[in-house]
Amino acid sequence: MGETFDKDPSAKLDYTVDWSSWLCAGETITASDWTVPDGLTEASASFDDDSATVWLTGGTDDTDYKVVNQITTNAGRIDQRTIVIAVKER
């Protein structure tokens, strides 16, 4: 499992997956998709050559959510990473 991030239920925050150490020399991200479970809302998402970012809102206090980022590269490789969003009232 990937990193765990804390989030307040009322916060709108960005979370980034850095793919740079996994990519080969000259390889870049050409597509990025996020799977966000019910309870969280994807406000927006973006990517650049070596990272992918999602902005999330919502969530229920004392609930952990698994959020998955799947990328495709210019070399045709596809992989995914999971991060955990731990929603806690702050």
DSSP file (Angstrom, degrees, kcal/mol; ACC not computed):
  #  RESIDUE AA STRUCTURE BP1 BP2  ACC     N-H-->O    O-->H-N    N-H-->O    O-->H-N    TCO  KAPPA ALPHA  PHI   PSI    X-CA   Y-CA   Z-CA
    1    1 A M              0   0    0      0, 0.0    82,-0.1     0, 0.0     3,-0.1   0.000 360.0 360.0 360.0 149.1    0.0    0.0    0.0
    2    2 A G        -     0   0    0     80,-1.1    81,-0.2     1,-0.2    79,-0.0   0.130 360.0 -44.0 -82.0-161.3    1.2    3.5   -0.7
    3    3 A E        -     0   0    0     80,-0.1    81,-2.8     1,-0.1     2,-0.4  -0.206  50.5-132.9 -65.2 155.2    1.4    6.6    1.5
    4    4 A T  E     -a   84   0A   0     79,-0.2     2,-0.4    -3,-0.1    81,-0.2  -0.950  20.7-168.9-112.2 133.8   -1.3    7.6    3.9
    5    5 A F  E     -a   85   0A   0     79,-3.0    81,-3.2    -2,-0.4     2,-0.3  -0.963  17.0-131.9-122.7 137.2   -2.4   11.2    4.0
    6    6 A D  E     +a   86   0A   0     -2,-0.4     2,-0.3    79,-0.2    81,-0.2  -0.649  27.7 179.2 -84.8 144.9   -4.6   12.9    6.6
    7    7 A K  E     -a   87   0A   0     79,-2.1    81,-2.3    -2,-0.3    50,-0.0  -0.983  26.1-131.2-147.4 133.3   -7.6   15.0    5.5
    8    8 A D    >   -     0   0    0     -2,-0.3     3,-1.6    79,-0.2    81,-0.2  -0.600  30.2-118.9 -76.7 144.9  -10.2   16.9    7.3
    9    9 A P  T 3  S+     0   0    0      0, 0.0    49,-0.6     0, 0.0    -1,-0.1   0.804 114.0  45.5 -56.5 -29.6  -13.8   16.2    6.0
   10   10 A S  T 3  S+     0   0    0     47,-0.1     2,-0.1     2,-0.0    49,-0.1   0.492  93.4 105.2 -93.0  -2.3  -14.3   19.9    5.0
   11   11 A A    <   -     0   0    0     -3,-1.6     2,-0.5    47,-0.2    47,-0.4  -0.456  56.1-153.6 -81.1 149.4  -10.8   20.3    3.3
   12   12 A K        +     0   0    0     45,-0.2     2,-0.3    -2,-0.1    45,-0.2  -0.967  35.0 164.9-117.2 109.1  -10.2   20.5   -0.4
   13   13 A L  E     -D   56   0B   0     43,-1.8    43,-2.9    -2,-0.5     2,-0.3  -0.874  34.4-124.0-131.2 158.2   -6.6   19.2   -0.9
   14   14 A D  E     -D   55   0B   0     -2,-0.3     2,-0.4    41,-0.2    41,-0.2  -0.794  19.2-167.5-102.0 144.3   -4.3   18.0   -3.6
   15   15 A Y  E     -D   54   0B   0     39,-2.6    39,-2.5    -2,-0.3     2,-0.4  -0.999   7.5-160.7-132.5 132.2   -2.4   14.6   -3.5
   16   16 A T  E     -D   53   0B   0     -2,-0.4     2,-0.6    37,-0.2    37,-0.2  -0.930  12.8-155.0-121.8 137.1    0.4   13.8   -5.9
   17   17 A V  E     -D   52   0B   0     35,-2.9    35,-2.1    -2,-0.4     2,-0.7  -0.954  17.4-149.0-104.7 121.2    1.9   10.5   -6.9
   18   18 A D  E     +D   51   0B   0     -2,-0.6     3,-0.3    33,-0.2    33,-0.2  -0.825  20.5 174.7 -93.5 113.0    5.5   11.0   -8.1
   19   19 A W    >>  +     0   0    0     31,-2.3     4,-1.8    -2,-0.7     3,-1.4   0.375  47.4 106.9 -96.5   1.7    6.3    8.4  -10.7
   20   20 A S  T 34 S+     0   0    0     30,-0.7    -1,-0.2     1,-0.3    31,-0.1   0.821  77.1  50.8 -58.4 -37.1    9.8    9.7  -11.6
   21   21 A S  T 34 S+     0   0    0     -3,-0.3    -1,-0.3     1,-0.2    -2,-0.1   0.715 113.3  46.9 -74.6 -18.0   11.8    6.9   -9.9
   22   22 A W  T <4 S+     0   0    0     -3,-1.4    -2,-0.2    -4,-0.1    -1,-0.2   0.774  94.1  89.8 -90.5 -31.0    9.7    4.3  -11.8
   23   23 A L  S  < S-     0   0    0     -4,-1.8     2,-0.1    27,-0.1     3,-0.1  -0.375  75.7-124.6 -70.9 144.4    9.9    5.8  -15.2
   24   24 A C    >   -     0   0    0      1,-0.2     3,-2.3    -2,-0.1    -1,-0.1  -0.402  47.6 -70.4 -79.3 163.7   12.8    4.9  -17.6
   25   25 A A  T 3  S+     0   0    0      1,-0.3    -1,-0.2    -2,-0.1     3,-0.1  -0.337 123.8   9.7 -55.8 129.3   15.0    7.5  -19.1
   26   26 A G  T 3  S+     0   0    0      1,-0.3     2,-0.3    -3,-0.1    -1,-0.3   0.365  98.7 127.9  81.2  -4.9   13.0    9.5  -21.7
   27   27 A E    <   -     0   0    0     -3,-2.3     2,-0.3    46,-0.1    -1,-0.3  -0.664  35.0-178.4 -87.4 139.1    9.7    8.0  -20.6
   28   28 A T        -     0   0    0     -2,-0.3    46,-2.1    -3,-0.1     2,-0.4  -0.920  32.7 -99.9-133.9 159.4    6.8   10.3  -19.8
   29   29 A I  E     +B   73   0A   0     20,-1.9    44,-0.3    -2,-0.3     3,-0.1  -0.642  33.6 174.1 -77.3 131.0    3.2   10.0  -18.6
   30   30 A T  E     +     0   0A   0     42,-3.1     2,-0.3    -2,-0.4    43,-0.2   0.553  67.8  18.3-113.0 -15.0    0.7   10.3  -21.4
   31   31 A A  E     -B   72   0A   0     41,-1.6    41,-2.1     2,-0.0    -1,-0.4  -0.984  58.7-172.4-154.1 147.8   -2.5    9.5  -19.5
   32   32 A S  E     -B   71   0A   0     -2,-0.3     2,-0.4    39,-0.2    39,-0.2  -0.980   3.9-176.8-145.0 129.2   -3.5    9.4  -15.9
   33   33 A D  E     -B   70   0A   0     37,-2.9    37,-3.0    -2,-0.4     2,-0.4  -0.971  10.9-152.1-126.9 143.3   -6.8    8.1  -14.4
   34   34 A W  E     -B   69   0A   0     -2,-0.4     2,-0.6    35,-0.2    35,-0.2  -0.931   4.3-153.9-115.0 137.2   -7.9    8.2  -10.7
   35   35 A T  E     -B   68   0A   0     33,-2.8    33,-2.0    -2,-0.4    -2,-0.0  -0.955  19.2-175.3-108.4 114.0  -10.3    5.8   -9.0
   36   36 A V        -     0   0    0     -2,-0.6    31,-0.1    31,-0.2     6,-0.1  -0.944  19.2-129.8-115.3 123.8  -11.9    7.6   -6.1
   37   37 A P    >   -     0   0    0      0, 0.0     3,-1.8     0, 0.0    28,-0.0  -0.239  37.0 -81.0 -72.0 159.8  -14.3    5.6   -3.8
   38   38 A D  T 3  S+     0   0    0      1,-0.2     3,-0.1     3,-0.0     0, 0.0  -0.303 116.9  44.8 -54.0 139.7  -17.8    6.7   -2.8
   39   39 A G  T 3  S+     0   0    0      1,-0.4    20,-1.3    -3,-0.1     2,-0.3  -0.108 103.2  72.6 110.1 -34.0  -17.6    9.3    0.0
   40   40 A L  E <  S-E   58   0B   0     -3,-1.8     2,-0.4    18,-0.2    -1,-0.4  -0.797  70.7-145.7-105.6 155.5  -14.7   11.3   -1.5
   41   41 A T  E     -E   57   0B   0     16,-2.5    16,-2.2    -2,-0.3     2,-0.8  -0.986  10.4-135.3-124.4 131.0  -15.2   13.6   -4.5
   42   42 A E  E     -E   56   0B   0     -2,-0.4    14,-0.2    14,-0.2     3,-0.1  -0.756  21.9-179.0 -81.0 110.7  -12.6   14.2   -7.2
   43   43 A A  E     -     0   0B   0     12,-2.6     2,-0.3    -2,-0.8    -1,-0.2   0.868  64.7 -29.6 -79.2 -39.0  -12.6   18.0   -7.7
   44   44 A S  E     -E   55   0B   0     11,-1.0    11,-3.0     2,-0.0    -1,-0.3  -0.970  56.2-155.1-167.6 167.4  -10.0   18.0  -10.5
   45   45 A A  E     +E   54   0B   0     -2,-0.3     2,-0.3     9,-0.2     9,-0.2  -0.990  13.1 169.0-150.9 152.9   -7.0   16.0  -11.7
   46   46 A S  E     -E   53   0B   0      7,-2.5     7,-3.1    -2,-0.3     2,-0.3  -0.958  10.0-162.3-154.4 168.8   -3.9   16.7  -13.7
   47   47 A F  E     -E   52   0B   0     -2,-0.3     5,-0.2     5,-0.2     2,-0.2  -0.984   2.1-168.2-152.0 159.4   -0.5   15.2  -14.7
   48   48 A D        -     0   0    0      3,-2.3   -19,-0.3    -2,-0.3     3,-0.2  -0.548  56.7 -61.7-128.9-160.4    2.8   16.2  -16.1
   49   49 A D  S    S+     0   0    0      1,-0.2   -20,-1.9    -2,-0.2     3,-0.1   0.810 129.4  10.5 -59.6 -32.4    5.8   14.2  -17.5
   50   50 A D  S    S+     0   0    0    -22,-0.2   -31,-2.3     1,-0.1   -30,-0.7   0.286 120.1  47.9-137.7  13.4    6.5   12.4  -14.2
   51   51 A S  E     -D   18   0B   0     -3,-0.2    -3,-2.3   -33,-0.2     2,-0.4  -0.988  54.2-149.0-151.6 160.7    3.7   12.9  -11.6
   52   52 A A  E     -DE  17  47B   0    -35,-2.1   -35,-2.9    -2,-0.3     2,-0.4  -0.994  14.2-164.5-133.4 138.9   -0.1   12.8  -11.3
   53   53 A T  E     -DE  16  46B   0     -7,-3.1    -7,-2.5    -2,-0.4     2,-0.4  -0.964   5.8-172.2-128.8 140.0   -2.2   15.0   -9.0
   54   54 A V  E     -DE  15  45B   0    -39,-2.5   -39,-2.6    -2,-0.4     2,-0.5  -0.988  15.3-145.1-128.2 141.1   -5.8   14.7   -7.8
   55   55 A W  E     -DE  14  44B   0    -11,-3.0   -12,-2.6    -2,-0.4   -11,-1.0  -0.922  24.6-167.0-103.1 128.2   -7.8   17.3   -5.7
   56   56 A L  E     -DE  13  42B   0    -43,-2.9   -43,-1.8    -2,-0.5     2,-0.3  -0.906  12.2-178.2-122.4 145.5  -10.2   15.7   -3.3
   57   57 A T  E     + E   0  41B   0    -16,-2.2   -16,-2.5    -2,-0.4   -45,-0.2  -0.880  47.7  20.4-129.0 164.8  -13.1   17.0   -1.2
   58   58 A G  E     + E   0  40B   0    -49,-0.6   -18,-0.2   -47,-0.4   -47,-0.2  -0.320  50.5 156.2  82.7-159.6  -15.5   15.3    1.3
   59   59 A G        -     0   0    0    -20,-1.3     2,-0.4    -2,-0.1    -1,-0.1  -0.131  43.8 -93.1 109.1 152.9  -15.0   12.2    3.3
   60   60 A T    >   -     0   0    0     -2,-0.1     3,-1.0     1,-0.1    27,-0.2  -0.851  46.1-100.3-103.5 134.7  -16.5   10.8    6.5
   61   61 A D  T 3  S+     0   0    0     -2,-0.4    27,-0.2     1,-0.2     3,-0.1  -0.187 105.8  16.0 -53.2 141.1  -14.7   11.4    9.8
   62   62 A D  T 3  S+     0   0    0     25,-1.6     2,-0.4     1,-0.2    -1,-0.2   0.800  99.8 122.8  62.3  34.0  -12.7    8.3   11.0
   63   63 A T  E <   - C   0  87A   0     -3,-1.0    24,-2.8    24,-1.0     2,-0.4  -0.985  51.1-148.4-126.8 136.1  -12.8    6.6    7.6
   64   64 A D  E     - C   0  86A   0     -2,-0.4     2,-0.4    22,-0.2    22,-0.2  -0.869  14.3-163.6-101.6 135.9   -9.9    5.5    5.4
   65   65 A Y  E     - C   0  85A   0     20,-2.3    20,-3.0    -2,-0.4     2,-0.6  -0.966  13.4-141.4-121.6 133.4  -10.3    5.6    1.6
   66   66 A K  E     - C   0  84A   0     -2,-0.4     2,-0.5    18,-0.2    18,-0.2  -0.856  20.6-170.7 -94.2 120.8   -8.1    3.9   -0.9
   67   67 A V  E     - C   0  83A   0     16,-2.9    16,-2.9    -2,-0.6     2,-0.4  -0.949   7.0-153.8-115.1 129.4   -7.5    6.1   -4.0
   68   68 A V  E     -BC  35  82A   0    -33,-2.0   -33,-2.8    -2,-0.5     2,-0.5  -0.881   7.7-163.0-113.2 132.3   -5.9    4.6   -7.0
   69   69 A N  E     -BC  34  81A   0     12,-3.0    12,-2.3    -2,-0.4     2,-0.5  -0.961   9.0-172.7-110.2 123.1   -3.8    6.3   -9.7
   70   70 A Q  E     -BC  33  80A   0    -37,-3.0   -37,-2.9    -2,-0.5     2,-0.3  -0.967   7.4-172.9-115.9 130.3   -3.3    4.5  -13.0
   71   71 A I  E     -BC  32  79A   0      8,-2.6     8,-1.6    -2,-0.5     2,-0.4  -0.833  16.5-154.0-119.5 158.7   -0.9    5.9  -15.6
   72   72 A T  E     -BC  31  78A   0    -41,-2.1   -42,-3.1    -2,-0.3   -41,-1.6  -0.979  19.5-151.1-123.9 142.1    0.0    5.1  -19.2
   73   73 A T  E >   -B   29   0A   0      4,-2.1     3,-2.0    -2,-0.4   -44,-0.2  -0.649  30.9-106.5-111.4 168.8    3.4    6.1  -20.6
   74   74 A N  T 3  S+     0   0    0    -46,-2.1   -45,-0.1     1,-0.3    -1,-0.1   0.609 120.9  60.4 -67.6 -10.8    4.8    7.0  -24.0
   75   75 A A  T 3  S-     0   0    0    -47,-0.3    -1,-0.3     2,-0.1   -46,-0.1   0.408 120.7-109.4 -92.7   0.1    6.5    3.6  -23.9
   76   76 A G  S <  S+     0   0    0     -3,-2.0     2,-0.2     1,-0.3    -2,-0.1   0.519  71.3 142.1  86.5   4.7    3.1    1.8  -23.6
   77   77 A R        -     0   0    0     -5,-0.0    -4,-2.1     2,-0.0     2,-0.4  -0.571  32.2-163.3 -81.6 146.1    3.6    0.8  -20.0
   78   78 A I  E     + C   0  72A   0     -2,-0.2     2,-0.3    -6,-0.2    -6,-0.2  -0.995  19.3 151.9-129.0 132.8    0.6    0.9  -17.6
   79   79 A D  E     - C   0  71A   0     -8,-1.6    -8,-2.6    -2,-0.4     2,-0.3  -0.955  23.5-146.1-151.2 168.8    0.9    0.7  -13.8
   80   80 A Q  E     - C   0  70A   0     -2,-0.3     2,-0.3   -10,-0.2   -10,-0.2  -0.979   3.7-161.6-142.2 155.8   -1.0    1.9  -10.8
   81   81 A R  E     - C   0  69A   0    -12,-2.3   -12,-3.0    -2,-0.3     2,-0.4  -0.977  12.9-144.2-132.9 146.4   -0.3    3.1   -7.2
   82   82 A T  E     - C   0  68A   0     -2,-0.3   -80,-1.1   -14,-0.2     2,-0.3  -0.936  13.3-173.0-114.0 133.2   -2.7    3.3   -4.3
   83   83 A I  E     - C   0  67A   0    -16,-2.9   -16,-2.9    -2,-0.4     2,-0.5  -0.876  18.9-132.6-116.3 157.0   -2.7    6.0   -1.7
   84   84 A V  E     -aC   4  66A   0    -81,-2.8   -79,-3.0    -2,-0.3     2,-0.7  -0.942   9.3-157.8-113.0 127.3   -4.8    6.1    1.5
   85   85 A I  E     -aC   5  65A   0    -20,-3.0   -20,-2.3    -2,-0.5     2,-0.8  -0.918   8.2-161.0-103.8 111.9   -6.7    9.1    2.5
   86   86 A A  E     -aC   6  64A   0    -81,-3.2   -79,-2.1    -2,-0.7     2,-0.5  -0.829   9.2-151.9 -96.1 105.3   -7.4    9.0    6.3
   87   87 A V  E     +aC   7  63A   0    -24,-2.8   -25,-1.6    -2,-0.8   -24,-1.0  -0.675  26.3 161.7 -84.9 123.9  -10.3   11.4    7.0
   88   88 A K        -     0   0    0    -81,-2.3     2,-0.2    -2,-0.5   -27,-0.1  -0.996  43.7-112.7-143.2 132.9  -10.1   12.8   10.5
   89   89 A E              0   0    0     -2,-0.4   -81,-0.1   -81,-0.2   -29,-0.0  -0.489 360.0 360.0 -61.8 127.4  -11.8   15.8   12.0
   90   90 A R              0   0    0     -2,-0.2    -1,-0.2     0, 0.0   -82,-0.1   0.395 360.0 360.0-114.0 360.0   -9.0   18.3   12.8
